[in-house]
């Protein structure tokens, strides 16, 4: 019996460590909740564009880095159809103006969205990142000059949460935005 006790004292902690190492820090349900919240935020930006989300938000957790979310967005609704297969120069110019306005709206809305995501991700350590990458799709006929194809919003979780409480100016400082 003494040998069995010594064996169990050695094996049980090793099994527990192995199980803990394979258990994800962030549950799939929590990621799904944040994904849905981000999708709802994008959909509410432009209610007249029911096709604003091209590919729903996908999230993942990278141990040692933080949470990363991606979404594909089309800020401009296509004006083409079977009855109107071509786009006029005027429509291209209007679409470009709309695209510029909506990219600006997206920057503001997603800055707050990444902070809200940080608040929802309790298991993510305070010093890790919360990142949202928005891919901006376009139609073949669109003038995309002066607009990015991708906007990345990121910040350390604790800084995002603190900045959200402090207000818009603090949030603007806490969220690093890069465009490509």
Secondary structure, DSSP 8 states (H G I E B T S, - for coil): -HHHHHHHHHHHHHHHHHHHHHS-SS-HHHHHHHHHHHHHHHHHH-TT-TT-EEEEEEEEEETTTEEEEEEEE--S-----SS--S--HHHHHHHHHHHHHHHHHHHHHHHHHHHHHHHH-TTS-TTSEEEEEEEE---TT---TT--SEEEEEEEHHHHHHHHHH-HHHHHHHSEEEE-
